């Protein structure tokens, strides 16, 4: 039966049609990836995001193709991920700002703490003892005064559990480049407003954060009296 099908006069045109469709799909994806990369480049140079929804969808759908093009031309695809995070934050800014601060949460990675941190792990994450061996203690006080619930977590499993338990409507996640990208994608899937802040240094121990970057995001939508130093 199979041999009869392969010897059928319809087999050759069918294979040809499938091949042509495959080529057209590939060309379409390539052109789409080039268009998205071009718009992203123009946006970076001008400081303004053009067609943000188109870019975000394109970067998600064509991620593999775009990364392949970046590697082919010797570009660092980390710059592309950084741009995706900036784009995501920009698109979520209004919704985040409209969310009351008591319905927001901040998730800090445990790698920001000192190597000899005495904090103990609890079902709510690490409990900072304000030992002043790192900046976390004083910074947590600042954000809690703003009205945020702040968690220090050892991984994404804790974040998922805290989100399920406390049900914030908007969160700020701090982490390395790929952790933030994956976290923001997860937020989109579960309908959570997510904002990302990238650490200045990767690694699992004593990473570095520019706390002013986090403050800038945290202050979005808050009255001036709620911001640090204005109370």
For each residue, the residues with C-beta under 8 A, 3 or more apart:
1: 4 5
2: 5 6
3: 6 7
4: 1 7 8
5: 1 2 8 11
6: 2 3 11
7: 3 4 11
8: 4 5 11
9: 12 13
10: 13 14
11: 5 6 7 8 14 15
12: 9 15 16
13: 9 10 16 17
14: 10 11 17 18
15: 11 12 18 19
16: 12 13 19 20
17: 13 14 20 21
18: 14 15 21 22
19: 15 16 22 23
20: 16 17 23 24
21: 17 18 24 25
22: 18 19 25 26
23: 19 20 26 27
24: 20 21 27 28
25: 21 22 28 29
26: 22 23 29 30
27: 23 24 30 31
28: 24 25 31 32
29: 25 26 32 33 62 65
30: 26 27 33 34 65 69
31: 27 28 34 35
32: 28 29 35 36 58 61 62 65
33: 29 30 36 37 58 62 65 66 69
34: 30 31 37 38 69
35: 31 32 38 39 58
36: 32 33 39 40 54 55 58 59 62 66
37: 33 34 40 41 66 69 70 80
38: 34 35 41 42
39: 35 36 42 43 50 51 54 55
40: 36 37 43 44 55 59 80 83
41: 37 38 44 45
42: 38 39 45 46 50
43: 39 40 46 47 48 49 50 55 83 87
44: 40 41 47 83
45: 41 42
46: 42 43 50
47: 43 44
48: 43
49: 43 52 55 87 90
50: 39 42 43 46 55
51: 39 54 55
52: 49 55 56 87 90 91
53: 56 57 91
54: 36 39 51 57 58
55: 36 39 40 43 49 50 51 52 58 59 87
56: 52 53 59 60 84 87 88 91
57: 53 54 60 61
58: 32 33 35 36 54 55 61 62
59: 36 40 55 56 62 63 66 80 84 87
60: 56 57 63 185
61: 32 57 58
62: 29 32 33 36 58 59 65 66
63: 59 60 66 67
64: 67 68
65: 29 30 32 33 62 68 69
66: 33 36 37 59 62 63 69 70 77 80
67: 63 64 70 71 77 80
68: 64 65 71 72
69: 30 33 34 37 65 66 72 73 75
70: 37 66 67 73 75 76 77 80
71: 67 68 74 75 77
72: 68 69
73: 69 70
74: 71
75: 69 70 71 79 80
76: 70 79 80
77: 66 67 70 71 80 81
78: 81 82 177
79: 75 76 82 83
80: 37 40 59 66 67 70 75 76 77 83 84
81: 77 78 84 85 177 178 181
82: 78 79 85 86 177 198
83: 40 43 44 79 80 86 87
84: 56 59 80 81 87 88 181
85: 81 82 88 89 177 180 181 184 196 198
86: 82 83 89 90
87: 43 49 52 55 56 59 83 84 90 91
88: 56 84 85 91 92 184 194 195 196
89: 85 86 92 93 195 196 217
90: 49 52 86 87 93
91: 52 53 56 87 88
92: 88 89 95 96 193 194 195
93: 89 90 96 97 195 220
94: 97 98
95: 92 98 99 170 193
96: 92 93 99 104 170 193 195 217 220 221
97: 93 94 220 221
98: 94 95 221
99: 95 96 103 104 169 170 193 221
100: 103 104
101: 104 146 147 148 221 222 226
102: 147
103: 99 100 168 169 170
104: 96 99 100 101 147 148 149 168 169 170 171 172
105: 148 149 150 151 162 163 166 168 170 171 172
106: 143 148 149 150 151 171 172 174 214 218
107: 151 153 159 162 171 172 173 174
108: 112 136 140 150 151 152 153 174
109: 112 152 153 154 174 175 179 199 207
110: 113 125 126 152 153 154
111: 199 203 204 205 206 207
112: 108 109 134 135 136 152 174 199 206 207 208 209
113: 110 117 119 126 128 133 134 136 152 206
114: 117 131 133 134 206
115: 205 206
116: 133
117: 113 114 126 131 133 134
118: 129 131
119: 113 126 127 128 129 152
120: 126 127
121: 125 126 154
122: 125 126 127
123:
124: 127 151 162
125: 110 121 122 151 152 153 154 158 162
126: 110 113 117 119 120 121 122 152 153 154
127: 119 120 122 124 152
128: 113 119 136 137 140 152
129: 118 119 137
130: 137 138 141
131: 114 117 118 137
132: 137 138
133: 113 114 116 117
134: 112 113 114 117 137 206
135: 112 138 139 211
136: 108 112 113 128 139 140 152
137: 128 129 130 131 132 134 140 141
138: 130 132 135 141 142
139: 135 136 142 143 211 214
140: 108 128 136 137 143 144 150 152
141: 130 137 138 144 145
142: 138 139 145 146 215 228
143: 106 139 140 146 148 150 214 218
144: 140 141 147 148 149 150
145: 141 142 228 231
146: 101 142 143 218 219 222 226 227 228
147: 101 102 104 144 222 226
148: 101 104 105 106 143 144 218
149: 104 105 106 144 166 168
150: 105 106 108 140 143 144
151: 105 106 107 108 124 125 158 159 162
152: 108 109 110 112 113 119 125 126 127 128 136 140
153: 107 108 109 110 125 126 158 159 162
154: 109 110 121 125 126 158
155: 158 159
156: 159 160 179 182 183 186
157: 160 161
158: 125 151 153 154 155 161 162
159: 107 151 153 155 156 162 163 173 183
160: 156 157 163 164
161: 157 158 164 165
162: 105 107 124 125 151 153 158 159 165 166
163: 105 159 160 166 167 168 171 190 192
164: 160 161 167
165: 161 162
166: 105 149 162 163
167: 163 164
168: 103 104 105 149 163 171 192
169: 99 103 104 192 193
170: 95 96 99 103 104 105 192 193 194 195
171: 104 105 106 107 163 168 187 192 193 194 195
172: 104 105 106 107 194 195 196 197 214 217 218
173: 107 159 179 180 183 184 194 195 196 197
174: 106 107 108 109 112 180 196 197 198 199 209 214
175: 109 179 180 183 196 198 199
176: 179 180 198 199 202 203 207
177: 78 81 82 85 180 181 198 202
178: 81 181 182
179: 109 156 173 175 176 182 183
180: 85 173 174 175 176 177 183 184 196 197 198
181: 81 84 85 177 178 184 185 196
182: 156 178 179 185 186
183: 156 159 173 175 179 180 186 187 194 196
184: 85 88 173 180 181 187 188 194 196
185: 60 181 182 188 189
186: 156 182 183 189 190 194
187: 171 183 184 190 192 193 194
188: 184 185 191 194
189: 185 186
190: 163 186 187
191: 188
192: 163 168 169 170 171 187
193: 92 95 96 99 169 170 171 187
194: 88 92 170 171 172 173 183 184 186 187 188
195: 88 89 92 93 96 170 171 172 173 217 220
196: 85 88 89 172 173 174 175 180 181 183 184
197: 172 173 174 180 209 213 214 217
198: 82 85 174 175 176 177 180 213
199: 109 111 112 174 175 176 202 207 208 209
200: 207 208 209 210
201: 207 208
202: 176 177 199 207
203: 111 176 206 207
204: 111 207
205: 111 115
206: 111 112 113 114 115 134 203
207: 109 111 112 176 199 200 201 202 203 204
208: 112 199 200 201
209: 112 174 197 199 200 213 214
210: 200 213 214
211: 135 139 214 215
212: 215 216
213: 197 198 209 210 216 217
214: 106 139 143 172 174 197 209 210 211 217 218
215: 142 211 212 218 219 227 228
216: 212 213 219 220
217: 89 96 172 195 197 213 214 220
218: 106 143 146 148 172 214 215 222
219: 146 215 216 222 226 227
220: 93 96 97 195 216 217
221: 96 97 98 99 101
222: 101 146 147 218 219 226 227
223: 226 227
224: 227 230
225: 230 231
226: 101 146 147 219 222 223 230 231
227: 146 215 219 222 223 224 230
228: 142 145 146 215 231
229:
230: 224 225 226 227
231: 145 225 226 228
